[in-house]
Every structure is written in C-alpha cells, then in structure tokens.
Amino acid sequence: MRAEKVITRPPVALHAVADFGTGVSARITSIKAVKVQAVGPGSVSGPGLNVVIQVTNHTAKALNLNNAVASVASADGTPGVLMVFTPNEGGDEDIPLPGPDSFSHPMNGSLLPRATASGTYVFTIPVVNRNPITVSFSYAGGGPVVLFKGDAS
C-alpha cells in the first residue's frame, strides 16, 4: 500500500487568506511576539510567537478539526518549538503556572458547514530568525497543507 502524497499549497503572505483547494480556507488573524515560560519536559523558555489561525468551512459538510496541526520555521528553516501545555483548572496549586502567552489552545472538535473556528499556537523561536518565518497549517492529518510566509519581528 502506497502512502498518498500530501499537497502543499504555495505560500501566501502572513495575513492573507490561504485556500486549501477543498472548500476550506485559513488565515492568520493575529501574530505577536511573546516571552514564553517553560512548563514541563520538552518546553523551552525564551522569545516566542503567539499565532492565532482561523479556519473557514465553505463546504456543506462538517469538518473534524481534532487532527489540525500547525508549525513554524525560522528564516533558516529551523523549526520553532510548539508549547503544548494547556492549564488544567483545579490542578496542583504547588506548581506555578506561567503567563497566558505560554499556552497553546489548538483547534479541535467539529466545524459546522459555513462556520469558522480559531486556534492559538505558541512557539519558541529566536527573534533574530523571524525575517521571514513560515507557518504551515493543515486542518486534517494527511490533508492539504497551506503555508504563510513573511516577517514577524
């Protein structure tokens, strides 16, 4: 059995609308520089980017967003580190929580026809390597990928 080839669309500007070619589009509604605090194993403190991506479903069918994935790469192609920690309400009070800029809130659930959904993705990425950056996003594992490219100083 051969794996199907994943289609990657040509890059668009950071705040442009990217078309997946499936009746679904995405755009970055916000990108801001933040100071990220490490929370647990694999987390890295330092300068980062808070990226909010909005998806619009122009189709007549609901979309499953549980496998939506975003990534960022610096100007030299080095990947940013996604901060996957999301605070758990009612958690251990002995563990101090970092500021809200250190949390990702990825898309999930079902996106109804002709509706929009947003997700927040926080990455650590050095300031000196942000001109340009490339953000890649797919709303479904194995589905098409859109690219956003531009300066994020």
C-alpha positions as CSV (number, residue, x, y, z in Angstrom):
1,M,0.0,0.0,0.0
2,R,1.4,3.4,-1.0
3,A,1.0,6.5,1.1
4,E,-0.9,9.3,-0.6
5,K,1.1,12.4,-1.4
6,V,0.2,15.4,0.8
7,I,-0.5,18.5,-1.2
8,T,1.3,21.7,0.0
9,R,-0.1,24.9,-1.4
10,P,2.2,27.8,-2.5
11,P,2.9,30.2,0.3
12,V,0.8,33.3,0.9
13,A,1.6,36.5,2.9
14,L,1.3,36.1,6.7
15,H,-2.2,37.8,6.9
16,A,-3.5,36.6,3.6
17,V,-6.3,34.0,3.1
18,A,-4.9,30.6,2.1
19,D,-7.1,28.3,0.1
20,F,-6.7,24.5,0.7
21,G,-8.4,23.8,-2.6
22,T,-11.1,21.7,-0.8
23,G,-13.7,24.4,0.0
24,V,-11.8,25.3,3.2
25,S,-9.6,28.3,3.8
26,A,-7.4,29.6,6.6
27,R,-5.8,32.9,7.7
28,I,-3.6,34.1,10.5
29,T,-5.7,36.6,12.4
30,S,-3.0,37.5,14.9
31,I,0.7,37.0,15.3
32,K,2.5,38.6,18.2
33,A,5.9,38.4,19.9
34,V,5.7,36.9,23.4
35,K,8.0,35.8,26.2
36,V,7.4,32.1,26.7
37,Q,8.0,30.3,30.1
38,A,8.9,26.6,30.1
39,V,6.3,24.5,31.9
40,G,7.5,20.9,31.8
41,P,9.7,18.4,30.0
42,G,10.5,19.4,26.4
43,S,9.4,23.0,27.0
44,V,11.9,25.8,26.3
45,S,11.7,29.3,27.8
46,G,12.6,32.3,25.6
47,P,11.3,34.6,22.9
48,G,8.3,33.2,21.0
49,L,5.4,33.9,18.8
50,N,1.7,33.6,19.6
51,V,-0.1,32.7,16.3
52,V,-3.9,32.6,16.0
53,I,-5.2,30.7,13.0
54,Q,-8.8,30.9,11.8
55,V,-10.3,28.2,9.5
56,T,-13.5,28.8,7.5
57,N,-15.5,25.8,6.2
58,H,-17.2,26.8,2.9
59,T,-18.5,23.3,2.3
60,A,-21.8,21.7,3.1
61,K,-20.2,19.1,5.4
62,A,-18.8,19.3,9.0
63,L,-15.0,19.1,9.3
64,N,-13.2,17.2,12.1
65,L,-10.5,19.6,13.5
66,N,-9.1,17.1,16.0
67,N,-6.1,16.5,13.8
68,A,-5.4,20.1,12.9
69,V,-1.6,20.8,13.1
70,A,0.5,24.0,12.9
71,S,4.2,24.5,12.8
72,V,6.6,27.4,12.3
73,A,10.1,27.6,10.8
74,S,12.6,30.3,11.1
75,A,14.3,32.1,8.2
76,D,17.0,29.4,8.1
77,G,14.4,26.6,8.3
78,T,14.9,25.7,11.9
79,P,11.5,24.6,13.4
80,G,10.0,26.5,16.4
81,V,9.1,24.5,19.5
82,L,5.3,24.2,20.0
83,M,4.2,24.9,23.5
84,V,1.7,22.1,24.0
85,F,0.9,22.7,27.7
86,T,-2.6,23.9,28.4
87,P,-3.5,24.7,32.0
88,N,-5.8,22.3,33.8
89,E,-8.3,24.1,36.1
90,G,-8.3,22.7,39.6
91,G,-4.8,21.3,39.1
92,D,-1.9,21.1,41.6
93,E,-1.6,24.5,43.4
94,D,2.0,23.8,44.3
95,I,3.0,24.2,40.6
96,P,3.2,27.8,39.5
97,L,1.6,28.4,36.1
98,P,3.4,30.6,33.6
99,G,1.7,33.6,31.9
100,P,-1.1,33.0,29.4
101,D,1.3,33.7,26.5
102,S,2.9,30.3,27.1
103,F,-0.2,28.3,26.3
104,S,-1.4,26.8,23.1
105,H,-5.1,26.3,22.5
106,P,-5.3,24.2,19.4
107,M,-8.4,23.7,17.2
108,N,-10.4,20.7,18.0
109,G,-14.0,19.3,17.6
110,S,-16.2,19.6,14.7
111,L,-16.5,22.7,12.4
112,L,-20.0,23.1,11.0
113,P,-20.7,24.0,7.4
114,R,-20.2,27.7,6.6
115,A,-18.7,28.3,10.0
116,T,-15.3,29.4,11.4
117,A,-13.1,28.2,14.2
118,S,-9.8,29.5,15.6
119,G,-6.9,28.0,17.4
120,T,-3.9,29.6,19.2
121,Y,-0.4,28.1,18.7
122,V,2.5,29.3,20.8
123,F,6.1,28.6,19.6
124,T,9.5,29.5,20.9
125,I,11.6,30.9,18.1
126,P,14.6,33.3,18.3
127,V,14.0,37.0,17.4
128,V,16.9,37.1,15.0
129,N,15.5,34.3,12.8
130,R,12.0,35.8,12.2
131,N,12.5,37.6,9.0
132,P,10.9,35.7,7.3
133,I,9.1,32.9,9.1
134,T,7.0,30.2,7.5
135,V,3.9,29.0,9.2
136,S,2.4,25.7,8.0
137,F,-1.1,24.5,8.8
138,S,-3.3,21.6,8.0
139,Y,-6.8,21.1,9.3
140,A,-6.6,17.3,8.8
141,G,-3.8,14.7,9.2
142,G,-2.8,13.7,5.7
143,G,-4.8,16.6,4.3
144,P,-3.5,19.5,2.3
145,V,-1.1,22.0,3.9
146,V,-1.1,25.8,3.5
147,L,1.9,28.0,4.0
148,F,2.1,31.6,5.3
149,K,5.3,33.4,4.9
150,G,6.5,36.9,6.0
151,D,8.4,38.9,8.5
152,A,7.4,38.6,12.2
153,S,9.8,40.8,14.1
